Amino acid sequence: MRVRLTKMNIFGAIVILVLLIAGLILGANPLYCLALIANLLLLLYSYDRIENRSLLFTFGVAYFTFLLGREFLEVYFQYRIENYSANINNHTYLCLILGTLGVWITYAVFERRSNNRKIESKQNSIVLDDPLGIRVRKISKWLFFASMPFGLITRFAIAWFVRRASYTEYYIDFVNVLYGGNAVLYIVGRLENVMPVALGIFFSTLPSKRESKPVMLTYFLYCVISLGAGNRGTFVLGVLYLFVFIVHMQGKRPEEQWFEKKMMIYAIILIPIIAVAGSLYNLMRLNMETAGISLLDAFINFFYDQGVTITVIKHGYELEDMIPKQGPYLLEFLHSGTLARLLGIPVYHGNTVEHALYGGSFTHSLAYTVMMSGYLAGRGTGTSYIAELYYDLGYPGVFFGSAVYGWLFSKIQNSRANKLFVRSLIFVLVTQFLWAPRGSYTAFISFLSAPTTIASYILIWGLAKLIQSKYRNS
């Protein structure tokens, strides 16, 4: 890897030096400092060629926000320090270092082997001139807009339920209604799941900026409305997904001016505004008092709360012997969707004892172990792909499991146009990868094997092939 002497790299080197000196003065854990520096170096590396490394950059931002940010406030600002043993902290920081290096090293290796610049011009012409690609684009766009109303209905229904009951009860009562008690809501919810699949397939055809704008604006509106339902994850993922797509398209269609680096300045300005609004909204939806909370407190609380996922890694290590043994939790995808039904494996929903003990989900098993009655009341701990990899495969699993992500990220950024179907699969799964720091390692397989995903692919590709065959015969 060649290091270019740019203003951003110089600024990054100064920041790292300051953090090292401050860490020494404050007596910070050396392993945490290494984990933080590794993440910052990954961000600098990906920013250097962000048009070709947008997914890696965005993953690095998510990695810091969900896994390093909370500890950063504790270590460098002594903010709301939590007490864990040195052994637990050392384990956590070592896992974070291995996770970062696994993704980064593998991405760099496979990027060097690719010949992305030589195929970009060929890639654009192949997609635009290929009749099948054009039809796939039109059909997926139509399906996206056709399924969007069902997504909005679901979001409004959740917001209404949360307002009348509570956010935690959503995970018990509303989920039970959605999956078993109300056939209309169940069908509407399934149709909503078609929307992100259609969106990913549409993006994979590398559409023009003009054709993409109404799709992106509609999806952004959906993400904003999701905030009213308390789904901050949907909003954050949606914004990150749009960022990845826009920057990726700048590399594929630079003549259309999709993205300029000065836009990062606008993003940096907006981050505090979004953080403050998100923090205040979080307090309101939990019926907590917001009076007397300063803007600075709201800003800090937002990042502190988002970084709670690091405690998943700590609890997973601390309570390792108490977590229900259900075989590899990395095989969670076998307990949901089409695969579970084909294999005759029971599918569980919501916060129940059965889901925690027999559902094959590290998310539910850990939450039940940590909270017990709190879990049954609707609360949860969440999960992290880092914690799951360590629980099943130890430290080598954290590194090599992360390396698989790095390889996949490289494939996403350097995918070839003559493999549209493969590229569509990757674009559909981008949000699953971005959520991995606070999500399940194999969530992308669960999503890919879901009945709605399979049905969407059959519909889009089936119609495209059918129309193409009619044109050939006419």
Secondary structure, DSSP 8 states (H G I E B T S, - for coil): ------HHHHHHHHHHHHHHHHHHHHT--HHHHHHHHHHHHHHHHHHHTTTT-HHHHHHHHHHIIIIIHHHHHHHHH--S-----HHHHHHHHHHHHHHHHHHHHHHHHHHHH--HHHHHHHHHHHHHH-HHHHHHHHHHHHHHHHHHHHHHHHHHHHHHHHHHS-HHHIIIIIHHIIIII-HHHHHHHHHHTHHHHHHHHHHHT---HHHHHHHHHHHHHHHHHHHHTT-HHHHHHHHHHHHHHHHHHHHH-GGG----TTHHHHHHHHHHHHHHHHHHHHHHHTT---TT--HHHHHHHHHHHHGGGHHHHHHHHHTTTTS---S-GGGGGGGSHHHHHHHT-----SS-HHHHHHS--HHHHHHHHHHTHHHHTT------HHHHHHHHHHHHHHHHHHHHHHHHHHHHHT--GGGHHHHHHHHHHHHHHHTGGGS-TTHHHHHHTSHHHHHHHHHHHHHHHHHHHHHHH-
